[in-house]
Amino acid sequence: MSDLSRPAGHPPSEPPTSPDLERAGGRLLATHAGLIRLVRETDERTLRDQMAVTAIPAPPFGEAVRASWMAERLRSYGATGVRLDDTGNVVGWLSGTDPTAAAIVVSAHLDTVFPADTDVAPRREGDRISAPGISDDGRGLAALLTLTRVLSSGPVRTRSPVLIAATVGEEGIGDLRGVRGLFERGAASDAAAFISLDGAGVTRIVNSGIGSRRCRYRVRGPGGHSWVDWGRPNPIEILSRALATLPHSDEMPRATTWSAGRIGGGTSINAIPEEAWVEVEVRAERSRDLERADVRVRKAFERAVVDANRTSHRSGVDTNNPERAAELDIESIGDRPAGLTPPASLLVRAAVSATRALDLPVELATSSTDANIPMSLGIPAITIGGGGEAQGAHTLAEWYRNTLGPEGVVRALLTLLIWDEAVSETRLARGEAAD
């Protein structure tokens, strides 16, 4: 689990009773027909925003220019109190009619997986828009902007305040630092629920967060000449032997994986390396399986170093002399907690109701997203797509097609409205809501 703790005085993660939501989506779809029509009529504007934000490079730890653009656009669309927080997130507010209500967070992530020099300019190719990051998370950011614009422009206001957030560090070794900052010490520390808009799609509801541990295993040794010093501990060999002892997929616990993603070291073909490294990730749906898999991987590398020092020959290896023995250094480069928002949760049921109101099938899913952090804290959280369809995420060939694009934004809007209505009715029944 995460080392985060639930903030003191945090509101209950779920009301003990909640109204029937089965028909709420259809009812609110009709009640707020003007709002829904505005989403659909301004769909081309959403696409322009999607292309514009995608065209701004946002490599890992380099999201600042895109963040400034998002902040300016959110202000122009009616969000209040827009600012960059200490972590680099863009945060703003849509005020609610009940000043005593806890906020719901609606977010999308700013960063991409691509280096700063990647050509990210979108290109229209028939019915597709192609660009690295056009869907992940260009679509989510555009949907977030449209949601802000639509809710700010009409007479409809939620009872609960809405915290709009564009987060940093969702991808790779960003390690969810943006959303961690929001909930550790930021604007979301007292939030009641969380919706992440990530990528394309209109049917999936991610309510289960896959946890991951990511480590860089670095082995250092005395190095030497490939002929004269043959037999000394070889860091590349040690890493290879450790990886070879890790289990095959059919030997792993259910819904648990490991992967060696990057490896490097050495200076020359005819030299024993002085050091080498490999980055290994383990993933699991359940926290206890994640912990066990992480321990198993660590022990494999520890054993490989011990064995290499014990069996080395012609090198005068003395394990008590660190200058002659191999050493292992383990650096944590990522720790995403696992989490779950149960299907019976009010937030999940609101998303299900919104999806069915649009005559779309429902798929509850598991993934690793910004929602992992609030899930791990017991705060109801889901991730949904921003509409349309896409392929090639995390590749240079990524593309987006706007099939059912507006429906993704409408689904997000309906989910928010259904949740807000249900929570407000529950609070009124308890006598908690403001007059």
ZAMARGU-4260 file (C-alpha; in steps of 0.2 Angstrom, whole numbers, plus 5000, padded with zeros to 4 digits):
<rodrens>
0) 5000/5000/5000 | 5005/5018/4999 | 5014/5027/5012 | 5001/5041/5011 | 4989/5042/5026
5) 4971/5048/5025 | 4970/5066/5031 | 4963/5069/5048 | 4945/5074/5047 | 4942/5068/5030
10) 4924/5065/5025 | 4918/5047/5025 | 4922/5039/5008 | 4905/5033/5005 | 4888/5037/5013
15) 4880/5022/5022 | 4864/5024/5011 | 4862/5030/4994 | 4847/5033/4982 | 4843/5021/4968
20) 4854/5027/4953 | 4847/5015/4940 | 4836/5028/4931 | 4846/5044/4936 | 4856/5044/4920
25) 4841/5044/4909 | 4832/5057/4919 | 4847/5069/4920 | 4850/5067/4902 | 4833/5074/4899
30) 4833/5087/4913 | 4849/5094/4907 | 4846/5093/4888 | 4853/5110/4885 | 4869/5107/4893
35) 4871/5090/4883 | 4867/5099/4867 | 4881/5112/4871 | 4893/5098/4872 | 4888/5091/4855
40) 4887/5108/4846 | 4904/5113/4852 | 4912/5097/4848 | 4924/5105/4835 | 4930/5117/4848
45) 4934/5102/4859 | 4944/5094/4845 | 4954/5111/4842 | 4958/5111/4861 | 4964/5093/4859
50) 4975/5096/4845 | 4982/5113/4853 | 4987/5105/4869 | 4994/5089/4861 | 5005/5101/4850
55) 5014/5107/4866 | 5028/5095/4872 | 5026/5088/4889 | 5039/5076/4892 | 5042/5068/4910
60) 5046/5081/4922 | 5044/5094/4908 | 5026/5099/4909 | 5027/5117/4913 | 5024/5125/4896
65) 5008/5114/4894 | 5003/5118/4912 | 5004/5137/4908 | 4993/5134/4893 | 4980/5124/4902
70) 4979/5137/4916 | 4976/5151/4904 | 4963/5141/4895 | 4954/5136/4911 | 4953/5154/4916
75) 4945/5159/4900 | 4933/5145/4901 | 4926/5151/4918 | 4936/5141/4932 | 4940/5152/4947
80) 4956/5152/4958 | 4966/5144/4944 | 4985/5142/4949 | 5000/5130/4948 | 5002/5121/4965
85) 5019/5117/4973 | 5020/5100/4963 | 5017/5108/4946 | 4998/5103/4944 | 4986/5116/4937
90) 4971/5118/4949 | 4955/5128/4948 | 4937/5128/4955 | 4919/5127/4949 | 4910/5133/4965
95) 4895/5123/4971 | 4879/5129/4979 | 4882/5121/4996 | 4898/5128/5004 | 4898/5114/5017
100) 4900/5100/5004 | 4916/5092/5001 | 4923/5093/4983 | 4924/5081/4969 | 4940/5081/4959
105) 4939/5079/4940 | 4957/5078/4932 | 4967/5073/4917 | 4986/5072/4916 | 4998/5084/4908
110) 5013/5073/4904 | 5017/5061/4890 | 5030/5047/4889 | 5039/5056/4874 | 5056/5065/4875
115) 5056/5084/4873 | 5062/5083/4855 | 5048/5072/4849 | 5038/5079/4835 | 5021/5080/4843
120) 5012/5091/4830 | 4995/5083/4826 | 4990/5079/4808 | 4973/5076/4801 | 4973/5060/4791
125) 4956/5056/4784 | 4945/5053/4799 | 4960/5052/4811 | 4971/5064/4820 | 4988/5057/4822
130) 5001/5063/4835 | 5011/5056/4850 | 5000/5059/4865 | 4984/5064/4855 | 4974/5052/4865
135) 4984/5049/4881 | 4981/5062/4887 | 4977/5075/4874 | 4959/5068/4874 | 4957/5069/4893
140) 4963/5086/4894 | 4952/5092/4880 | 4937/5084/4889 | 4942/5092/4905 | 4942/5109/4897
145) 4925/5106/4889 | 4917/5100/4905 | 4924/5116/4913 | 4917/5127/4899 | 4900/5119/4898
150) 4897/5119/4917 | 4903/5138/4918 | 4892/5144/4904 | 4875/5139/4909 | 4863/5140/4924
155) 4867/5122/4930 | 4878/5122/4946 | 4882/5107/4956 | 4879/5107/4975 | 4897/5101/4978
160) 4912/5111/4973 | 4922/5104/4958 | 4941/5104/4959 | 4948/5104/4941 | 4965/5097/4941
165) 4978/5095/4927 | 4991/5084/4935 | 5010/5081/4932 | 5019/5064/4934 | 5006/5052/4929
170) 5017/5042/4917 | 5032/5031/4920 | 5044/5037/4933 | 5034/5052/4937 | 5027/5040/4950
175) 5010/5049/4951 | 5019/5064/4960 | 5005/5076/4954 | 4990/5067/4961 | 5001/5062/4977
180) 5004/5081/4979 | 4985/5085/4978 | 4980/5072/4991 | 4995/5073/5003 | 4996/5092/5005
185) 4986/5100/4991 | 4969/5106/4986 | 4961/5088/4986 | 4966/5084/5004 | 4948/5085/5009
190) 4940/5078/4993 | 4925/5066/4993 | 4928/5058/4976 | 4939/5058/4961 | 4936/5056/4942
195) 4951/5055/4931 | 4949/5057/4912 | 4962/5047/4903 | 4963/5043/4885 | 4949/5039/4873
200) 4934/5027/4875 | 4916/5027/4881 | 4913/5011/4889 | 4927/5006/4902 | 4926/5012/4920
205) 4942/5009/4929 | 4938/5005/4947 | 4952/4994/4951 | 4970/5001/4952 | 4985/4990/4948
210) 4999/4993/4960 | 5017/4993/4954 | 5035/4993/4962 | 5049/4999/4951 | 5067/4997/4955
215) 5084/5000/4947 | 5096/4986/4952 | 5114/4992/4950 | 5129/4980/4952 | 5146/4987/4954
220) 5162/4977/4953 | 5181/4979/4952 | 5180/4978/4933 | 5196/4973/4923 | 5202/4966/4906
225) 5192/4953/4898 | 5207/4941/4897 | 5219/4946/4910 | 5206/4948/4924 | 5194/4934/4918
230) 5184/4927/4933 | 5181/4943/4942 | 5163/4946/4946 | 5155/4953/4930 | 5140/4965/4934
235) 5131/4961/4917 | 5132/4942/4920 | 5126/4945/4938 | 5111/4954/4932 | 5107/4942/4918
240) 5108/4927/4930 | 5096/4936/4942 | 5084/4939/4928 | 5085/4921/4923 | 5080/4914/4940
245) 5064/4925/4940 | 5048/4915/4937 | 5039/4912/4920 | 5021/4919/4919 | 5013/4903/4923
250) 5023/4902/4939 | 5017/4920/4945 | 5003/4923/4957 | 4986/4928/4949 | 4986/4945/4941
255) 5004/4948/4945 | 5018/4952/4933 | 5036/4957/4932 | 5046/4965/4918 | 5064/4971/4915
260) 5061/4987/4905 | 5079/4994/4903 | 5096/4988/4905 | 5114/4996/4903 | 5132/4996/4908
265) 5149/4993/4902 | 5162/5003/4892 | 5170/4991/4880 | 5168/4973/4872 | 5185/4968/4879
270) 5182/4975/4897 | 5174/4967/4912 | 5161/4981/4917 | 5164/4991/4933 | 5145/4992/4934
275) 5128/4988/4926 | 5110/4991/4929 | 5093/4985/4925 | 5076/4993/4929 | 5063/4980/4934
280) 5044/4983/4937 | 5032/4971/4947 | 5013/4974/4946 | 4999/4966/4955 | 4980/4969/4958
285) 4982/4965/4976 | 4994/4974/4988 | 5000/4958/4997 | 5004/4950/4980 | 5013/4965/4975
290) 5024/4965/4991 | 5028/4946/4989 | 5033/4948/4970 | 5044/4963/4975 | 5053/4953/4989
295) 5055/4939/4977 | 5063/4950/4964 | 5075/4958/4976 | 5080/4941/4983 | 5085/4935/4966
300) 5097/4949/4964 | 5104/4948/4981 | 5107/4929/4978 | 5115/4932/4961 | 5128/4944/4969
305) 5132/4932/4983 | 5134/4918/4971 | 5145/4928/4960 | 5157/4933/4974 | 5158/4915/4981
310) 5162/4907/4964 | 5173/4920/4956 | 5191/4913/4953 | 5208/4919/4946 | 5203/4936/4954
315) 5207/4934/4972 | 5190/4940/4977 | 5188/4943/4995 | 5170/4947/5000 | 5177/4956/5015
320) 5186/4968/5003 | 5173/4979/4994 | 5186/4984/4981 | 5187/4966/4975 | 5169/4960/4977
325) 5153/4964/4968 | 5140/4975/4977 | 5122/4978/4974 | 5113/4994/4976 | 5094/4994/4975
330) 5085/5011/4971 | 5066/5013/4971 | 5061/5023/4956 | 5042/5020/4958 | 5029/5014/4970
335) 5011/5015/4964 | 4999/5008/4977 | 4985/4996/4972 | 4967/5000/4976 | 4949/4997/4973
340) 4933/5007/4972 | 4920/4993/4974 | 4906/4991/4961 | 4893/4995/4974 | 4901/5012/4977
345) 4890/5027/4973 | 4903/5034/4961 | 4905/5018/4951 | 4886/5016/4950 | 4884/5034/4944
350) 4896/5030/4930 | 4887/5015/4926 | 4870/5024/4926 | 4878/5038/4914 | 4885/5025/4902
355) 4869/5015/4901 | 4859/5031/4898 | 4869/5034/4882 | 4864/5016/4877 | 4882/5010/4879
360) 4889/4994/4886 | 4898/4995/4903 | 4915/4987/4906 | 4922/4988/4924 | 4941/4987/4921
365) 4958/4987/4930 | 4972/4999/4926 | 4986/5009/4933 | 4981/5028/4933 | 4980/5043/4944
370) 4965/5035/4952 | 4977/5023/4961 | 4981/5036/4974 | 4964/5041/4980 | 4959/5022/4979
375) 4973/5018/4991 | 4967/5031/5003 | 4949/5024/5003 | 4942/5039/4993 | 4930/5033/4979
380) 4939/5035/4963 | 4937/5030/4945 | 4946/5033/4928 | 4935/5035/4912 | 4939/5039/4894
385) 4936/5056/4886 | 4927/5049/4871 | 4931/5043/4854 | 4943/5029/4849 | 4961/5027/4848
390) 4976/5016/4846 | 4995/5016/4848 | 4996/5024/4865 | 5014/5027/4870 | 5020/5025/4852
395) 5024/5038/4838 | 5010/5031/4828 | 4996/5035/4841 | 4980/5041/4833 | 4963/5047/4838
400) 4946/5045/4829 | 4931/5055/4835 | 4918/5041/4834 | 4907/5045/4849 | 4919/5058/4854
405) 4905/5070/4862 | 4898/5055/4871 | 4913/5053/4881 | 4912/5071/4888 | 4893/5069/4890
410) 4896/5053/4900 | 4909/5062/4912 | 4896/5076/4914 | 4882/5064/4918 | 4893/5054/4930
415) 4897/5070/4940 | 4879/5076/4940 | 4872/5059/4946 | 4885/5058/4960 | 4882/5076/4965
420) 4864/5074/4966 | 4865/5057/4975 | 4877/5064/4988 | 4867/5079/4991 | 4851/5070/4994
425) 4860/5059/5006 | 4867/5074/5016 | 4849/5082/5016 | 4842/5066/5023 | 4855/5066/5037
430) 4852/5085/5040 | 4870/5089/5035 | 4868/5100/5020 | 4868/5119/5021 | 4851/5128/5019
</rodrens>
